[in-house]
Amino acid sequence: MYGTGQLSVVVAVLTYQRPEDLELAVPRLLEQAASAMLKTSVMVIDNDPNGSGRQIVGSFAASNLLYFNEPHPGISAARNRALAEAANFDLLVFIDDDEVPVENWLNLLLEQYLASNPAAIAGPVLSEYAHEPSVWIKEGEFFKRRRMASGSSLTVAATNNLLLDMRQIRSLELTFDERFGLSGGSDTLFTRQLLKQGGHMVWCDEAIVIDRVPASRLTRDWVLRRALRSGNSWSRVEIELADGPRQHLATRTGLAFHGGVRMAGGAARFLMGLTLQATDHRAKGLRTTARGLGMLSGAFGYVYSEYRRK
């Protein structure tokens, strides 16, 4: 266990050609760092090969603000660059560039960490919309995320609100798998590998960040593609975690079966919604069908690359 006075913290925000988001994110994170109970820096990992975020970061005169350009495409490469550049820090905190942390967010994470020294802490992400979502999207609960009591143990987490104990991460020799760089899911695999290797993750329900959802994501097409990607990456993670040829085969078979069951169940719910004229059943039925299709396709090796670049 560290002595509190020895701890150093870096908050990493990953970005790719989002100048408006970056201009909003950096000053807010610098404010969090200034009020933090521990010495804190802010680090921007720019995944644009042209370094489009460099000038924006340079416009802020802050000695604790770091900028690194990671030209290799994909969010896994950017996350790994953050791990590498955090080598001299004790704690690394990930947050997305389109998220706004609540007041005292960082200290809430740090207080939770100091209470039990877990390998990782995740917090909730709440959505704020560019415009009111359609009834179909709201009834389908496409943006609903988990909440639980602080201190609850976790089996999986995303990096959109995640604290890592770098000493434990280095001890477990964990990195983000770059085969998931353009498809998503590397954070799911990373945190499940952490748990598999004996690491402990907990929840901090008070450390909230607000996800600003743009209009481009408030469409049926986008939310259904996201459901498909979620199912696809879940299958790929399950297969990656399987040990040995027999377990790989059993895992693929199980995923194909459960994906097919989800598709059938989702289709049935959708048809029931049509019959009853119930928007929630129609939306949730299609969401389940899309996730099942993603699981089924992932079981057979298909990779849905949501973040592929033109």
Residue frames as qw, qx, qy, qz and C-alpha x, y, z in Angstrom:
[[0.000, 0.888, 0.460, 0.000, 0.00, 0.00, 0.00],
 [0.385, 0.507, -0.022, 0.771, 1.20, 3.48, -0.86],
 [0.210, -0.481, -0.410, 0.746, 1.56, 6.32, 1.57],
 [0.289, 0.834, 0.462, -0.083, -0.95, 8.98, 0.51],
 [0.060, -0.890, 0.167, 0.419, 1.67, 11.67, 0.13],
 [0.382, -0.345, 0.705, 0.487, 3.65, 9.56, -2.33],
 [0.532, 0.469, 0.700, 0.086, 0.87, 9.08, -4.86],
 [0.069, 0.392, -0.300, -0.867, 0.87, 10.81, -8.22],
 [0.534, 0.502, 0.651, -0.194, -2.08, 10.82, -10.62],
 [0.017, 0.233, -0.480, -0.846, -2.51, 11.43, -14.35],
 [0.574, 0.500, 0.499, -0.415, -5.87, 11.83, -16.06],
 [0.231, -0.135, 0.713, 0.647, -5.75, 10.67, -19.67],
 [0.563, 0.586, 0.303, -0.498, -8.16, 11.89, -22.31],
 [0.460, 0.010, 0.723, 0.516, -7.96, 10.21, -25.72],
 [0.378, 0.701, 0.166, -0.582, -9.02, 12.19, -28.77],
 [0.448, 0.085, 0.686, 0.567, -9.30, 11.89, -32.54],
 [0.051, 0.260, 0.451, 0.852, -10.28, 14.89, -34.66],
 [0.280, -0.750, -0.595, -0.068, -12.68, 16.36, -32.10],
 [0.317, 0.298, -0.194, 0.879, -11.40, 19.91, -31.62],
 [0.398, -0.562, -0.086, -0.720, -14.59, 21.28, -30.05],
 [0.854, -0.431, -0.285, -0.064, -14.75, 18.43, -27.53],
 [0.729, 0.009, -0.291, 0.619, -11.08, 18.81, -26.68],
 [0.087, 0.468, -0.095, 0.874, -11.42, 22.55, -26.13],
 [0.618, -0.558, -0.078, -0.549, -14.15, 21.84, -23.58],
 [0.917, -0.242, -0.304, 0.085, -12.52, 18.83, -21.96],
 [0.618, 0.257, -0.364, 0.648, -9.04, 20.18, -21.19],
 [0.083, -0.493, 0.278, -0.820, -9.98, 23.14, -18.96],
 [0.781, -0.421, -0.064, -0.457, -12.49, 21.05, -17.04],
 [0.925, -0.079, -0.297, 0.224, -9.89, 18.36, -16.38],
 [0.399, 0.383, -0.348, 0.757, -7.34, 20.98, -15.34],
 [0.433, -0.537, 0.133, -0.711, -9.89, 22.25, -12.82],
 [0.934, -0.285, -0.167, -0.138, -10.31, 18.72, -11.46],
 [0.773, 0.174, -0.337, 0.509, -6.52, 18.39, -11.21],
 [0.091, 0.541, -0.268, 0.792, -6.17, 21.73, -9.41],
 [0.588, -0.470, 0.197, -0.628, -8.62, 20.68, -6.69],
 [0.871, -0.002, -0.490, -0.032, -7.41, 17.07, -6.41],
 [0.694, -0.697, 0.163, -0.077, -6.22, 15.76, -3.05],
 [0.793, -0.231, 0.377, 0.419, -3.16, 14.26, -4.76],
 [0.057, -0.584, 0.422, 0.691, -0.66, 15.71, -7.22],
 [0.656, 0.455, 0.601, -0.036, -2.35, 15.38, -10.59],
 [0.051, -0.360, 0.501, 0.786, -1.45, 15.93, -14.24],
 [0.702, 0.515, 0.311, -0.381, -3.64, 15.85, -17.34],
 [0.310, -0.295, 0.745, 0.512, -2.50, 13.96, -20.43],
 [0.673, 0.540, 0.057, -0.502, -3.94, 14.22, -23.93],
 [0.483, -0.121, 0.787, 0.366, -3.33, 11.30, -26.30],
 [0.480, 0.594, -0.098, -0.638, -4.03, 12.52, -29.82],
 [0.689, 0.049, 0.710, 0.139, -4.70, 9.60, -32.19],
 [0.560, 0.814, 0.105, -0.114, -4.75, 11.80, -35.29],
 [0.812, 0.052, 0.158, 0.559, -1.51, 11.17, -37.28],
 [0.307, 0.664, 0.124, 0.670, -1.57, 14.85, -38.24],
 [0.391, -0.220, -0.489, 0.748, -1.61, 15.92, -34.60],
 [0.074, -0.630, -0.392, -0.667, -4.69, 18.10, -34.99],
 [0.545, -0.762, -0.347, -0.029, -5.06, 18.47, -31.22],
 [0.661, -0.059, -0.207, 0.719, -1.55, 19.80, -30.60],
 [0.103, 0.405, 0.044, 0.907, -2.40, 23.47, -31.12],
 [0.548, -0.634, -0.296, -0.459, -5.47, 23.27, -28.91],
 [0.804, -0.441, -0.283, 0.282, -3.53, 21.70, -26.05],
 [0.558, 0.096, -0.090, 0.819, -0.72, 24.20, -26.54],
 [0.090, -0.635, -0.180, -0.746, -3.15, 27.08, -26.05],
 [0.676, -0.698, -0.175, -0.159, -3.52, 26.17, -22.38],
 [0.249, 0.640, -0.548, 0.478, -0.64, 27.44, -20.23],
 [0.807, -0.489, 0.159, -0.290, -0.44, 24.67, -17.65],
 [0.045, 0.624, -0.778, 0.051, 2.73, 22.96, -16.45],
 [0.467, -0.089, 0.847, -0.238, 0.79, 19.82, -15.54],
 [0.755, 0.503, 0.182, -0.379, -0.72, 19.41, -19.03],
 [0.384, -0.344, 0.761, 0.393, 0.97, 16.81, -21.26],
 [0.710, 0.535, -0.033, -0.457, 0.44, 16.11, -24.96],
 [0.393, -0.287, 0.822, 0.298, 1.40, 13.00, -26.93],
 [0.642, 0.422, -0.265, -0.583, 0.66, 12.12, -30.52],
 [0.564, -0.106, 0.819, 0.023, -0.02, 8.44, -31.20],
 [0.360, 0.412, -0.443, -0.710, -0.09, 8.03, -35.01],
 [0.072, -0.018, -0.984, -0.161, -0.95, 4.32, -35.04],
 [0.492, -0.234, -0.248, -0.801, -4.71, 4.16, -35.71],
 [0.655, -0.308, -0.679, -0.124, -7.12, 2.66, -33.23],
 [0.476, -0.753, 0.084, -0.447, -8.26, 3.28, -29.69],
 [0.933, -0.304, -0.065, 0.180, -6.21, 0.35, -28.35],
 [0.648, 0.314, -0.106, 0.685, -2.99, 1.99, -29.56],
 [0.087, -0.696, 0.075, -0.709, -4.03, 5.26, -27.92],
 [0.766, -0.599, -0.006, -0.233, -4.85, 3.48, -24.66],
 [0.909, -0.090, -0.080, 0.399, -1.51, 1.66, -24.73],
 [0.388, 0.531, -0.122, 0.743, 0.27, 4.96, -25.32],
 [0.427, -0.727, 0.066, -0.533, -1.45, 6.29, -22.21],
 [0.920, -0.382, -0.038, 0.074, -0.24, 3.25, -20.24],
 [0.770, 0.210, -0.089, 0.596, 3.31, 3.81, -21.50],
 [0.155, 0.608, -0.094, 0.773, 3.35, 7.54, -20.75],
 [0.608, -0.672, 0.014, -0.423, 1.90, 6.89, -17.29],
 [0.813, 0.085, -0.493, 0.298, 4.95, 4.81, -16.34],
 [0.321, 0.197, -0.472, 0.797, 6.09, 7.38, -13.80],
 [0.464, -0.343, 0.086, -0.812, 2.65, 7.85, -12.25],
 [0.183, -0.062, 0.908, -0.373, 0.98, 5.73, -9.59],
 [0.414, 0.490, 0.699, -0.316, -2.61, 6.11, -10.78],
 [0.004, -0.019, 0.567, 0.824, -3.99, 6.52, -14.30],
 [0.376, 0.489, 0.595, -0.515, -7.55, 7.72, -14.85],
 [0.164, 0.173, 0.694, 0.679, -9.24, 7.39, -18.25],
 [0.313, 0.617, 0.458, -0.559, -12.05, 9.65, -19.42],
 [0.511, 0.487, 0.565, 0.427, -13.48, 10.25, -22.91],
 [0.222, -0.026, 0.101, 0.969, -13.05, 13.58, -24.68],
 [0.287, -0.402, -0.436, -0.753, -16.83, 14.01, -25.08],
 [0.566, -0.541, -0.615, 0.096, -17.53, 13.58, -21.37],
 [0.084, -0.678, 0.200, -0.703, -17.94, 16.17, -18.61],
 [0.473, -0.149, -0.772, 0.397, -17.07, 15.11, -15.05],
 [0.397, -0.825, -0.346, -0.206, -19.23, 16.26, -12.14],
 [0.096, -0.820, 0.364, -0.431, -17.75, 18.50, -9.48],
 [0.462, -0.562, 0.639, -0.248, -15.21, 16.64, -7.31],
 [0.936, 0.233, -0.161, -0.212, -15.31, 13.62, -9.64],
 [0.594, 0.475, -0.587, 0.278, -11.60, 12.90, -9.39],
 [0.157, -0.435, 0.654, -0.599, -11.49, 13.17, -5.61],
 [0.836, -0.094, 0.212, -0.498, -14.41, 10.77, -5.34],
 [0.894, 0.304, -0.330, 0.012, -12.47, 8.19, -7.34],
 [0.348, 0.510, -0.618, 0.487, -9.36, 8.81, -5.27],
 [0.486, -0.380, 0.486, -0.619, -11.23, 8.47, -1.98],
 [0.954, 0.038, 0.023, -0.296, -12.64, 5.13, -3.16],
 [0.742, 0.434, -0.458, 0.224, -9.15, 4.01, -4.15],
 [0.069, 0.524, -0.616, 0.584, -7.55, 5.00, -0.84],
 [0.721, -0.305, 0.279, -0.556, -10.25, 3.09, 1.05],
 [0.929, -0.054, 0.346, -0.119, -9.33, -0.32, -0.41],
 [0.117, -0.622, 0.653, 0.415, -6.50, -0.03, -3.01],
 [0.829, 0.323, 0.450, -0.077, -8.21, -2.04, -5.78],
 [0.522, -0.036, 0.535, 0.663, -6.55, -2.55, -9.15],
 [0.017, 0.275, 0.477, 0.835, -9.31, -0.56, -10.85],
 [0.153, 0.490, 0.585, -0.628, -12.32, 1.63, -10.09],
 [0.068, 0.346, 0.617, 0.704, -15.13, 2.44, -12.51],
 [0.151, 0.359, 0.440, -0.809, -17.86, 5.03, -12.21],
 [0.443, 0.596, 0.662, -0.101, -21.19, 5.74, -13.89],
 [0.123, -0.042, 0.420, 0.898, -21.73, 7.48, -17.21],
 [0.300, 0.636, 0.592, -0.395, -24.96, 9.43, -17.66],
 [0.384, 0.334, 0.546, 0.666, -26.13, 10.73, -21.02],
 [0.117, 0.676, 0.199, -0.700, -26.95, 14.29, -21.99],
 [0.573, 0.422, 0.633, 0.305, -28.46, 14.66, -25.45],
 [0.174, -0.033, 0.295, 0.939, -27.98, 17.20, -28.24],
 [0.480, -0.140, -0.179, -0.847, -31.76, 17.04, -28.62],
 [0.683, -0.118, 0.512, -0.508, -34.56, 15.06, -27.05],
 [0.088, -0.140, 0.947, 0.276, -34.30, 11.42, -28.21],
 [0.545, -0.106, -0.500, -0.665, -37.21, 9.91, -30.07],
 [0.771, -0.287, 0.272, -0.500, -39.77, 7.92, -28.13],
 [0.946, 0.202, -0.249, -0.036, -38.47, 4.80, -29.88],
 [0.502, 0.447, -0.556, 0.488, -34.92, 5.32, -28.58],
 [0.301, -0.444, 0.489, -0.688, -36.10, 6.21, -25.07],
 [0.884, -0.135, 0.118, -0.433, -38.47, 3.23, -24.87],
 [0.895, 0.273, -0.336, 0.104, -35.70, 0.95, -26.14],
 [0.625, -0.755, 0.178, 0.090, -33.41, 2.15, -23.32],
 [0.817, 0.461, -0.103, 0.331, -30.45, 2.27, -25.70],
 [0.264, 0.645, -0.372, 0.613, -28.51, 4.68, -23.52],
 [0.723, -0.623, 0.060, -0.291, -29.39, 3.14, -20.16],
 [0.489, 0.453, -0.665, 0.338, -26.29, 2.20, -18.16],
 [0.688, -0.337, -0.616, 0.184, -25.69, 0.35, -14.92],
 [0.191, -0.681, 0.328, -0.625, -25.76, 1.84, -11.43],
 [0.796, -0.270, -0.529, 0.117, -24.86, 0.05, -8.20],
 [0.540, -0.840, -0.017, 0.048, -23.68, 0.74, -4.67],
 [0.222, 0.816, -0.500, 0.188, -20.19, 2.16, -4.24],
 [0.356, -0.502, 0.766, -0.187, -17.70, -0.52, -3.29],
 [0.910, 0.192, 0.275, -0.243, -19.51, -3.22, -5.28],
 [0.476, -0.330, 0.694, 0.427, -17.16, -5.65, -7.03],
 [0.580, 0.620, -0.148, -0.508, -17.06, -5.59, -10.84],
 [0.805, 0.013, 0.553, 0.215, -16.39, -8.23, -13.46],
 [0.518, 0.401, 0.418, 0.629, -16.00, -5.87, -16.43],
 [0.070, -0.811, -0.185, 0.551, -15.60, -2.14, -17.08],
 [0.554, 0.720, 0.200, 0.366, -15.07, 0.39, -19.86],
 [0.552, -0.090, -0.113, 0.821, -12.42, 3.09, -19.98],
 [0.021, 0.683, 0.303, 0.664, -14.86, 5.99, -20.22],
 [0.404, -0.748, 0.195, -0.488, -14.61, 6.49, -16.43],
 [0.961, -0.113, -0.221, 0.124, -11.88, 4.24, -15.07],
 [0.204, -0.842, 0.480, -0.139, -9.06, 4.53, -12.54],
 [0.928, 0.150, -0.314, 0.134, -6.13, 2.10, -12.72],
 [0.580, -0.731, 0.335, 0.129, -3.47, 1.34, -10.11],
 [0.566, 0.708, -0.413, -0.090, -0.44, 1.34, -12.39],
 [0.181, -0.519, 0.821, -0.155, 1.70, -0.75, -10.04],
 [0.672, 0.082, 0.692, -0.252, -0.86, -3.57, -10.17],
 [0.730, 0.635, 0.038, -0.248, -1.37, -3.17, -13.91],
 [0.301, 0.721, -0.624, -0.027, 2.38, -3.44, -14.51],
 [0.397, -0.332, 0.828, -0.216, 2.61, -6.43, -12.19],
 [0.731, 0.294, 0.571, -0.228, -0.08, -8.22, -14.22],
 [0.267, -0.223, 0.634, 0.691, 1.62, -7.14, -17.48],
 [0.389, 0.638, 0.657, -0.102, -1.67, -5.96, -18.95],
 [0.019, -0.268, 0.314, 0.911, -2.04, -3.96, -22.15],
 [0.617, 0.472, 0.267, -0.570, -4.91, -3.29, -24.55],
 [0.620, 0.108, 0.711, 0.314, -5.16, -5.77, -27.43],
 [0.099, 0.485, -0.261, -0.829, -4.64, -3.82, -30.65],
 [0.029, 0.179, 0.887, 0.425, -6.62, -6.34, -32.69],
 [0.037, -0.706, -0.694, 0.139, -9.64, -4.62, -31.12],
 [0.259, -0.282, -0.016, 0.924, -8.42, -1.14, -32.05],
 [0.204, 0.023, -0.355, -0.912, -10.98, -0.33, -34.74],
 [0.439, -0.329, -0.768, -0.330, -13.77, -2.57, -33.51],
 [0.475, -0.548, 0.232, -0.648, -14.02, -1.64, -29.85],
 [0.934, -0.251, -0.206, -0.147, -13.99, -4.09, -26.98],
 [0.593, 0.362, -0.528, 0.488, -10.34, -3.81, -25.95],
 [0.218, -0.456, 0.459, -0.731, -11.36, -2.29, -22.61],
 [0.885, -0.198, 0.016, -0.421, -13.78, -5.16, -22.01],
 [0.897, 0.180, -0.358, 0.188, -11.01, -7.66, -22.69],
 [0.281, 0.507, -0.490, 0.651, -8.49, -5.70, -20.60],
 [0.437, -0.429, 0.393, -0.686, -10.68, -5.52, -17.51],
 [0.954, -0.104, -0.036, -0.279, -11.79, -9.14, -17.79],
 [0.760, 0.314, -0.446, 0.353, -8.16, -10.22, -18.09],
 [0.041, -0.535, 0.479, -0.695, -7.42, -8.12, -15.01],
 [0.747, -0.315, 0.244, -0.533, -10.08, -10.01, -13.08],
 [0.962, 0.135, -0.230, -0.056, -8.99, -13.39, -14.47],
 [0.615, 0.378, -0.476, 0.503, -5.45, -12.75, -13.26],
 [0.543, -0.390, -0.589, 0.454, -6.57, -11.91, -9.73],
 [0.094, 0.164, -0.083, 0.979, -7.08, -8.15, -9.90],
 [0.036, -0.589, -0.734, 0.338, -9.97, -6.55, -8.02],
 [0.017, 0.308, 0.295, 0.904, -12.28, -3.90, -9.51],
 [0.046, -0.526, -0.700, 0.481, -14.86, -1.87, -7.64],
 [0.089, 0.700, 0.503, 0.499, -17.56, 0.68, -8.37],
 [0.169, -0.287, -0.327, 0.885, -17.79, 4.31, -7.25],
 [0.159, 0.658, 0.713, 0.180, -21.36, 5.42, -7.86],
 [0.094, -0.882, -0.215, 0.409, -20.81, 9.06, -6.93],
 [0.285, -0.482, 0.441, 0.701, -17.98, 9.66, -9.44],
 [0.582, 0.617, 0.524, -0.079, -20.23, 10.52, -12.37],
 [0.161, -0.273, 0.426, 0.847, -19.28, 11.71, -15.83],
 [0.538, 0.603, 0.339, -0.483, -21.78, 13.12, -18.32],
 [0.452, 0.061, 0.699, 0.551, -21.63, 11.74, -21.86],
 [0.308, 0.567, 0.016, -0.764, -22.66, 14.42, -24.37],
 [0.555, 0.253, 0.768, 0.197, -24.51, 12.48, -27.09],
 [0.073, 0.309, -0.329, -0.889, -24.47, 14.27, -30.48],
 [0.678, 0.351, 0.111, -0.636, -27.42, 14.27, -32.86],
 [0.504, 0.436, -0.680, -0.305, -25.61, 11.83, -35.16],
 [0.134, 0.110, -0.961, 0.216, -25.97, 9.13, -32.50],
 [0.401, 0.214, 0.574, -0.681, -29.66, 9.72, -31.84],
 [0.604, 0.284, -0.412, -0.620, -30.84, 7.66, -34.81],
 [0.939, -0.068, 0.221, -0.254, -32.23, 4.13, -35.05],
 [0.813, 0.485, -0.287, 0.144, -29.44, 3.14, -37.41],
 [0.181, 0.643, -0.586, 0.458, -26.69, 4.23, -35.00],
 [0.551, -0.417, 0.535, -0.485, -28.12, 2.66, -31.85],
 [0.970, 0.094, 0.123, -0.187, -28.82, -0.65, -33.60],
 [0.693, 0.548, -0.391, 0.256, -25.31, -0.74, -35.08],
 [0.108, -0.608, 0.603, -0.504, -23.94, -0.06, -31.61],
 [0.819, -0.212, 0.375, -0.379, -25.98, -3.01, -30.26],
 [0.932, 0.343, -0.116, 0.022, -24.60, -5.22, -33.03],
 [0.396, 0.649, -0.512, 0.399, -21.03, -4.08, -32.29],
 [0.454, -0.529, 0.524, -0.489, -21.54, -4.74, -28.59],
 [0.944, -0.035, 0.251, -0.212, -22.61, -8.32, -29.26],
 [0.800, 0.530, -0.232, 0.162, -19.84, -8.84, -31.80],
 [0.183, 0.664, -0.566, 0.454, -17.06, -7.62, -29.52],
 [0.676, -0.418, 0.439, -0.418, -18.48, -9.59, -26.58],
 [0.987, 0.144, 0.060, -0.048, -18.17, -12.83, -28.55],
 [0.623, 0.610, -0.355, 0.338, -14.63, -11.99, -29.62],
 [0.194, -0.650, 0.544, -0.494, -13.64, -11.26, -26.02],
 [0.867, -0.228, 0.321, -0.304, -15.15, -14.53, -24.79],
 [0.929, 0.337, -0.093, 0.117, -13.23, -16.46, -27.44],
 [0.343, 0.703, -0.443, 0.437, -10.00, -14.64, -26.58],
 [0.420, -0.564, 0.519, -0.486, -10.40, -15.56, -22.90],
 [0.979, -0.033, 0.015, -0.201, -10.98, -19.24, -23.64],
 [0.286, -0.644, 0.706, 0.076, -8.08, -21.58, -22.80],
 [0.371, -0.155, 0.897, 0.184, -7.08, -24.26, -25.29],
 [0.198, 0.027, -0.696, -0.690, -8.66, -25.59, -28.51],
 [0.196, -0.409, -0.891, -0.026, -11.47, -27.49, -26.81],
 [0.074, -0.615, -0.485, 0.617, -12.61, -24.51, -24.78],
 [0.068, 0.317, -0.311, -0.893, -12.35, -22.30, -27.85],
 [0.219, -0.160, -0.815, -0.512, -14.65, -24.63, -29.76],
 [0.210, -0.530, -0.790, 0.225, -17.06, -24.90, -26.84],
 [0.061, -0.529, -0.219, 0.818, -17.09, -21.14, -26.43],
 [0.146, 0.156, -0.497, -0.841, -17.74, -20.50, -30.13],
 [0.244, -0.312, -0.876, -0.275, -20.54, -23.08, -30.13],
 [0.189, -0.569, -0.655, 0.459, -22.13, -21.59, -27.03],
 [0.001, 0.446, -0.005, -0.895, -21.92, -18.07, -28.38],
 [0.185, -0.016, -0.682, -0.708, -23.45, -19.10, -31.69],
 [0.248, -0.451, -0.857, -0.026, -26.29, -20.81, -29.85],
 [0.163, -0.614, -0.479, 0.606, -26.96, -17.91, -27.48],
 [0.021, 0.294, -0.261, -0.919, -26.69, -15.41, -30.32],
 [0.220, -0.197, -0.782, -0.549, -29.27, -17.35, -32.30],
 [0.246, -0.554, -0.763, 0.226, -31.56, -17.56, -29.26],
 [0.091, -0.514, -0.198, 0.829, -31.28, -13.80, -28.77],
 [0.115, 0.099, -0.507, -0.849, -32.11, -13.17, -32.41],
 [0.275, -0.365, -0.838, -0.298, -35.17, -15.41, -32.22],
 [0.256, -0.589, -0.623, 0.446, -36.32, -13.93, -28.93],
 [0.071, -0.399, 0.015, 0.914, -35.77, -10.39, -30.15],
 [0.168, -0.075, -0.647, -0.740, -37.68, -11.04, -33.34],
 [0.285, -0.495, -0.819, -0.042, -40.58, -12.51, -31.37],
 [0.199, -0.582, -0.416, 0.670, -40.66, -9.49, -29.07],
 [0.011, 0.222, -0.299, -0.928, -40.58, -7.15, -32.06],
 [0.244, -0.262, -0.765, -0.536, -43.53, -8.94, -33.66],
 [0.281, -0.578, -0.714, 0.279, -45.41, -8.82, -30.36],
 [0.136, -0.458, -0.135, 0.868, -44.75, -5.09, -30.28],
 [0.131, -0.012, -0.543, -0.830, -46.19, -4.73, -33.77],
 [0.306, -0.431, -0.821, -0.214, -49.29, -6.66, -32.74],
 [0.344, -0.660, -0.546, 0.385, -49.77, -4.70, -29.51],
 [0.221, 0.834, 0.096, 0.496, -48.59, -1.42, -31.02],
 [0.637, -0.745, -0.002, 0.197, -46.11, -1.24, -28.14],
 [0.367, 0.863, -0.312, 0.154, -43.07, 0.92, -28.92],
 [0.393, -0.679, 0.606, -0.130, -40.97, -0.50, -26.07],
 [0.840, -0.018, 0.541, 0.014, -41.34, -4.08, -27.29],
 [0.721, 0.680, 0.070, 0.118, -40.57, -3.12, -30.88],
 [0.150, 0.881, -0.405, 0.193, -37.45, -1.18, -29.92],
 [0.500, -0.549, 0.654, -0.144, -36.14, -3.65, -27.34],
 [0.905, 0.190, 0.380, -0.028, -36.89, -6.54, -29.67],
 [0.653, 0.725, -0.109, 0.191, -34.75, -5.04, -32.43],
 [0.126, -0.815, 0.523, -0.215, -32.02, -4.17, -29.90],
 [0.735, -0.301, 0.599, -0.102, -31.91, -7.78, -28.72],
 [0.867, 0.442, 0.224, 0.054, -31.94, -9.06, -32.31],
 [0.401, 0.848, -0.290, 0.190, -29.03, -6.80, -33.28],
 [0.336, -0.677, 0.628, -0.186, -26.98, -7.84, -30.26],
 [0.858, -0.033, 0.507, -0.076, -27.73, -11.50, -31.01],
 [0.761, 0.639, 0.016, 0.107, -26.63, -11.05, -34.61],
 [0.103, 0.848, -0.478, 0.206, -23.41, -9.48, -33.35],
 [0.609, -0.446, 0.635, -0.161, -22.80, -12.41, -31.01],
 [0.896, 0.255, 0.362, -0.023, -23.51, -14.95, -33.74],
 [0.607, 0.765, -0.147, 0.155, -21.26, -13.25, -36.28],
 [0.131, -0.791, 0.559, -0.210, -18.48, -12.87, -33.71],
 [0.808, -0.240, 0.525, -0.115, -18.69, -16.56, -32.91],
 [0.859, 0.380, 0.291, 0.182, -17.84, -17.30, -36.54],
 [0.645, -0.160, 0.180, 0.725, -14.95, -14.84, -36.66],
 [0.242, 0.743, 0.328, 0.531, -16.59, -11.79, -38.23],
 [0.377, -0.343, -0.276, 0.815, -15.20, -8.47, -36.96],
 [0.109, 0.872, 0.417, 0.232, -17.48, -5.44, -37.04],
 [0.498, -0.057, -0.109, 0.859, -15.17, -2.41, -37.15],
 [0.037, -0.882, -0.460, 0.096, -17.28, 0.46, -35.86],
 [0.224, -0.872, 0.110, 0.422, -14.28, 2.81, -35.72],
 [0.705, 0.171, 0.423, 0.544, -12.77, 2.02, -39.10],
 [0.045, -0.713, 0.068, 0.697, -11.32, 5.04, -40.83],
 [0.691, 0.684, 0.232, -0.030, -11.83, 6.08, -44.43]]
